[in-house]
Amino acid sequence: MNKRETISSSHSQRIMTPAKGSWEEKLLQGQELLAKQDESGRILLQQLIERLLQMPESIRMAGNQRLNNILLVAIDSLASHFMSRDRFAEAATLLETGAKVDPSTQRDGWRLRRAMALLLGGAQDEGFALLKALILAEEELQKRLQLWEMYLDKALRWRLFDRAQQAIVEIEHGVNRASATSDDAAQVRSFQSMLAYFKARLSLAQHRVDEALAWMEYAAAQAPLTSGRIYGFVLELIERNHYTEALKWAQRDQENPMRIRFLSGYLHFHLGAHAEAERLWRQVVRAFSDAAASERADITPIVLSDYYLGGKEGLGLSIVLGSMRAQDEIVTTQFYLAGLGWAMRGEKFSAHSNFKLALLRTKMLTIDLKLPSAWWLFCKDLIAAADLPEYEAYFETSPTF
């Protein structure tokens, strides 16, 4: 349920079935040791990186860039390890090296991750400056607006409202220039919609709720809002206890009907309409068989609906555990849902294990230092009150406003 699951290098794949004694084998050994939380893996990857960096570039680039690709994977793996250990300065240094040695079009991807590592590590001026440089270097306005959204996410996360306001001023200048020069009316309306959405988020963060709602209405009138943006705005309303307004906006999401039903049930529950909440949650759970047929189905509303219905038959936990077994790479939300399911059952060891893995992944992907405060709201509803203090450390336990 996170808006942005990953910002990562294209070189993060693992090298498979390496020849004995090869560079690939050393890389794989280092990755496997890190996966086992064995610090000797860090030492092995550091040595591998140092040796490859000492080689002439011509040798690294020979054979379809074989050694350079190994170097990039090693840098990516070790940087992710450092981020998971809150060693963001070391990660940022490695990511800067990655940007220098990557000859492909991915250099800005390395720089973007470095900006996020700097921000999470507390070097906010440097991090925001690097992120802004990347924004201003982007020629395409649509892509610039996407980067500006990341900028605003972090500024609002730390309540840096002056910085957020200045960003919106610069965004507005860009949108106004596009409006004056573009012949594509639909695209211009899309840009104006994004600008209004950004203004809505800033207004809500500053407790100007009526103004935020008005900007959202204006944004929706210009161009259809994505499901993700509606969902994010609804969560921010929920965190501020504006349940009635959140319910109206949740029902305007036309892309994800099961999520609409789950959120509507959640909001009815908190508005005191428990029977209606249960009715909506049961609709979501009954839809599981149809959703399961789709590989792209979002299991989150199904699992949470079952949890809110009590999870007595274990359906929700069974769904998420089955999903984790079926995938090569487990995403943060799956670890969180599994941890929540185990915590509801009082299985504390499994709950802690999964919450810890969710948090490690959140840091590795330079998303945040804690799991989202909205996820903590579900925990407070579903986990026994006496057990909640055990799990607080994993989460941002209060909204960032």
N, C-alpha and C positions, 0 to 999 in steps of 0.2 A: 504494500500500500504506500510505498514511498514514491514521490513524484519522479525522482531521478535515481534509478538503481545504480548506474555506473557511469563514471568518467574514466576511461581506461585506454591504455596504449593498444594499438593493433598488434603488438608483438607479445601479448601476454599468454599466447598458447604454449602448451608444454611440448617439449621435444620427445617424440615417442620412439621406442625400440632402438636405442643408440648402439653403435658398435662399441665393443669393449675397449676401454682406454681412450676413447675419443673425447673431444671437447663436449660433445652432446651428452656423453655419459656423466661427465663432471657436473654439467648443468642440472641434469635430472637428479643426481645424487643430492645436490644442494637443495633443490626444490622439495624433494621428499623428506629430507631432514627438517627443513623449516615446517613442513606440514605436520611433522610429529613434535613440533615445539622444541626441537633439538638445536641449540645455539651453534653447534659445529657446522650446521648448514649455512649460517650467516658467514662464518669464517671462510668456508669453501667458496661461496659466491663472491665474497670480497676479493679473494685471491684470483679467482677466475676473471673478474672484471679488471683488476689491476694488470694482469698479464696480457689480456686482449687489448687494453688501451695502450700498452707499450709497443704493440706491433705497428708497423707501418700501415697506413690506411689501405694501401694497394693490396696488401696481403689479406686484410680483413674483408675486402670487397671482392676478392677473387672467388670463382666458383659460385656465381649467382649470390654474392654477398653472404656466403655461408657463415663465416666467423663473426661478421658484423651483426647478423641476425641473432646469433647465440649471445653476443654481448648485450644486445637490446633486451632479449628475454631475461637475461641475468639481472640487468639493471631494474627492469620492471618488477621482477620477483622480489629483489632485495628492498626496493623502495616500498613495496606493499607491506613487507615484513616490518620495516621501520615504522610505517604509519600505524600498523596495528599495535605497536609498542609505544605509541606516543612520542616517537623520535622523529618529529616532523622536520626539524632542521636538516638532519641527515638525509631524510627522504627527499627534501627539496634540492639538496646538492646533487644527489643521484639523478633526479629528474632533469636538472639542468644539463648534466652530462648526456643523458639520453637525447635531449633536443639537439645537442651539438653533433652527435655521431649518427643520428638517423638521417639518411639522405633522402627519405621519402617525403611525401606531403603531410606526414604525421607530426611534424615538428611542433605545430601549434597545439596538438593534443598533449604533448609532453609539457609544454609551457602552461597549458590550462591546469593540468594536474599539479604542477609546481605551485601555481597561484593558490590553488585550494589547500595544498599542504602548508604553505606559508600562513594562510588565514587561520587554519586550525591550530597551527603552532603558536599563534599569538603575534606573528609579525604582520599585523593587519595593514599598516601603511604600505609595506612592500608588496603584500599580496594583492591589495586592491589596485595598486599602481600597475602591477603586471597584468592583472585581469583587464583593466581599462585599456592598456596598450594593445592587448589582443583584440579588444572590441573595436578600437579606432582603426586598426589595421585591416579589419574585415570590410571588404568592399560591398558585399551584398547585405542590404538592410535587413532582410528576414533573418539572416544568421546573426547580424549584430544585435537584433532584438532578443534572440535566444540567449546570447551571451549577457546582455543587459539583465535578463531575468535572473541568471545565476548571481550577478552582482547584487541585485536587489534582494534576492533570497538571503544572502549573507549579511547585507547591511541591516535588513529588518530583523534577522536572527539575533543580532547583537544590539538592536535598538539604536543604530547609528542613523538617526532620522535626517540629520543635515546632509550626510553623504547620500542617502536614498533620495532626498529631495533634489539635490544637485544632479543626480543621475537622471531623474525624470525630466528635469529641464533640458538636459542634453538629448534625451530620447525624443522629447517633443520637437526640438529643433530639427532633428533628422526626419521625423514623420512629416513635419510641415514642409520641408524641402521636397520630400517625395510626393506629397499631395500637390505641390505647385508644378512639378515637372513630369509626373507620370501620366500616361494615357490609359493605364489599367485601373479603372474605377474600383473594381472588386478588390484588387490588391491594396489600394489606398485605404479602403474601408477596413480591410484586415489589419493594416498597420495602426489605424486609429482605434480599432478595437483593442489591440494589445496595449496601446498607450493608456486607454481608459481602465483596462484591467490592472495595470501597474499602479495607477492612481488610486484605484479601489483598495488595493492591498496596503498601500501606505496610509490611506485614511483609516482603514480598520485597525492597523497597528497602533494608530494614535487615538483610538477610541472614538473616532468620528463615524459612528455606525451608519447613520442616515446618509451621510455623504458617500460612504463606501458603497452602500446599496444603490445609490443613484448612479455612481460611476459604473457599477456592474450592469445596470439596466442599459446604460448608454453603450457599453462594450458589446452587449448581446444584440443591440439594435443595429450595430455596424456590421457585425459578422458573427456567425455561430461560434460560441465558445467551446473549446475542447472539453471533453469529459474530465481530463486531468485538472484543468484550471477550475472548473466548477467544483470538483471534489476538494481541491486544496482550499478554496474559499469557504466551502461548507465546514470543513474541519476547523478553520480559523474562527468561524462564527460559533461552532460548538464549544471551542475552548474558552470563548468569552461568554458562554451561557445564553447565547441568542438562539434558542432552539426553534422558535416559531419561524424566524427568518431563514434559518438553516434548512428547515423542512421545505419551505417554498423553493429554495434554490436546488436542493437535492432532487426534487421532482422535475427539474428542468433539464436534467442530464438525460439525453435521448440515446446515448451510446452504450450504456451499461445497465440494462434493466434489473439485473440481480443486485447490483450495487445500490441502485435506487431503492429497491425493496428493503435491503438490509439497513441502509441509513435511515430510511423512513421509519422502519421498526425501531431502530435505536432512538430516534428523536421522539416518536410517540411514547416510548418507554419513559424517557426523561420528562415528558410532558404529563405523565400520569395515566396515559391511555394504554395500560398493559395488555388488555385483550387484543387491541388492534395491533400492537407490537408483535405479539405472538402469532397472530394471523399472517402478518407479512413475513416473519421469519420462517414460518412453516411453508409458505409458498416458495421461498428460496431453497429450502432443503429438499422439497419435492422436485424441484427442477434439476437436482444434481445428476440424475441419470442422463438427461439430455445434454447437460454441460460437459459431462465426462467424455462424451463422444467427440468433443472438440479438443484438439491438442492445445489450442490457444485459449481455452477457458480460464477465467480468473477464479481460482478456488477460494480466494479470501472471503468474499461475502457469504459463500456457502459454509465455510468452516466457522466463521464468526456467528452466523445465524444459529448453527447447531450449538455452539458454546452458550449463546444467550438463552437458548431453550433448555439448557441444563447439561447437554452433552452426555446424557445418561447411557445411551447406547454406544457411545464412543465413535459415532460416525465422523464428526469433524476431525478428531485426532487421527483416525484411520485414513481419512482423505489426505491430510497433509503429510503423514508419514509415507503413504503410498506414492505421493507426488515426489517426495524427496528421493525415494528409492529409484524412481523411474528416470531421473534427470542426471546428466553428467555433472552439472554445476548447480549447487543449491543456492538459491537467492536469499537475501536477508529476510524477506517477509516470511519465507518458509521456516527458517530457524525461529523467528519470533512466534509464529502461530504454534509451532510444536512446543516451544517453551511455555506458552500460555496454556496450552492443553494439559501439559504435565503439571503445571502449577495448580490448575483447577482441581486436579486429582490428588494433590498433596505429594506428588512424586518430585521432591525438591532437587535431588541430584540431577535428574534429567532436565528439569526446568532450568536450573542454573547452567547446565552445559549448553543448552540451546540458546538461552539469552546471551551467554558469553560469546558464542559463535556469531550471533547476530550483530553484537556490538563490535567484535573484531572485524567483521566484514564491512560494517559501516565506516570504520576508521580506514581500513585498507583502501576503500573506494573514495576516500577523501570526501565523504558526505557530511559527517558531523562527528562530534566527540561523544554523543549520547544517542540512544534510540529516541524516536520522536515522542513529544509530549502527548500527542493524540493517541499513540499506542498505550501510553500509561493510563489514559482514561478507560480503555477497555479492561486493563488489568484491575483497576479499582472497582469496576463493576463485577468482575468475574472471579477474582482470587479472594480467598478467605482473608478478612481484614487482619487477622493475627499474623498472617504470612507475608503481607505486603512489604513490611520494612526490609525483608530479606532481599527483595528484588529492586529496590529503589535505585541503587547505584548504577544500574544499567540504563536508566531512562532519564530524559529531561522530565522531571516530575511536576513542573509547573510551566504554563505557557510563557513564552519569552516576550512578555509585555508588561 
